[in-house]
């Protein structure tokens, strides 16, 4: 038996009750599953294993199959859902059949499963992202015969090429949700934007407070003061 086989046996021994000792152990078990899913669904299905054990949210992609779907590769960033999981680790974050969006605006059909170590700490996420473009193209061809009004829906997950792009999109969406242009915002409006972003885990991104402050036209000191105020009110 080789040293690699011995190492694999040791990793298998610590995979119990759906929990993993490390991202390496998770990858050993999940890598064949990733390939099986991608092969069964087709080249428009991306399967990603995120490493959340290091909390380096700008470089979480540990393994990826069909990365051309979102244009990402190993070493790429987390999505906004990864930020939420890290922000509230005690909550159940598994989610199935939700809407996502690529950096270039294509719609995705997604599911995510999170894995923990023996202590209950989230260390990995397995994410499946299906590009709906082929189905939408077919639907458009049939739309004159079968017209239908699709209900407006909010994208649950955002897939970007970098954590900075993700944060920028989250800020834009938060400003849009408040419903007033930044130039016309008063203090309660700006606090509302911060509240939305804080709830999404945006402030786990490095230098995010400075970025948000700049977008809102306020100083970094003011942004921190607003954050302290809304968190104090929440507590």
Rosetta blueprint (number, residue, H / E / L):
1 X L
2 X L
3 X H
4 X H
5 X H
6 X H
7 X H
8 X H
9 X H
10 X H
11 X H
12 X H
13 X H
14 X L
15 X L
16 X E
17 X L
18 X L
19 X E
20 X L
21 X L
22 X L
23 X H
24 X H
25 X H
26 X H
27 X H
28 X H
29 X H
30 X H
31 X H
32 X H
33 X H
34 X H
35 X H
36 X H
37 X H
38 X H
39 X H
40 X H
41 X H
42 X L
43 X L
44 X L
45 X E
46 X E
47 X E
48 X E
49 X E
50 X E
51 X E
52 X L
53 X L
54 X L
55 X L
56 X L
57 X L
58 X L
59 X L
60 X L
61 X E
62 X E
63 X E
64 X E
65 X E
66 X L
67 X H
68 X H
69 X H
70 X L
71 X L
72 X L
73 X L
74 X L
75 X L
76 X L
77 X L
78 X L
79 X L
80 X H
81 X H
82 X H
83 X H
84 X H
85 X H
86 X H
87 X H
88 X L
89 X L
90 X L
91 X L
92 X L
93 X L
94 X L
95 X E
96 X E
97 X E
98 X E
99 X E
100 X E
101 X E
102 X L
103 X L
104 X L
105 X L
106 X L
107 X E
108 X E
109 X E
110 X E
111 X E
112 X E
113 X E
114 X E
115 X E
116 X E
117 X L
118 X L
119 X L
120 X L
121 X L
122 X E
123 X E
124 X E
125 X E
126 X E
127 X E
128 X E
129 X E
130 X E
131 X E
132 X L
133 X H
134 X H
135 X H
136 X H
137 X H
138 X H
139 X H
140 X H
141 X H
142 X H
143 X L
144 X L
145 X L
146 X L
147 X L
148 X L
149 X L
150 X L
151 X L
152 X L
153 X L
154 X L
155 X L
156 X L
157 X E
158 X E
159 X L
160 X L
161 X L
162 X L
163 X H
164 X H
165 X H
166 X H
167 X H
168 X H
169 X H
170 X H
171 X H
172 X H
173 X H
174 X H
175 X H
176 X H
177 X H
178 X H
179 X L
180 X L
181 X L
182 X H
183 X H
184 X H
185 X L
186 X L
187 X H
188 X H
189 X H
190 X H
191 X H
192 X H
193 X H
194 X H
195 X H
196 X H
197 X H
198 X H
199 X H
200 X L
201 X L
202 X H
203 X H
204 X H
205 X L
206 X L
207 X L
208 X H
209 X H
210 X H
211 X H
212 X H
213 X H
214 X H
215 X H
216 X H
217 X L
218 X L
219 X L
220 X H
221 X H
222 X H
223 X H
224 X H
225 X H
226 X H
227 X H
228 X H
229 X H
230 X H
231 X H
232 X H
233 X H
234 X H
235 X L
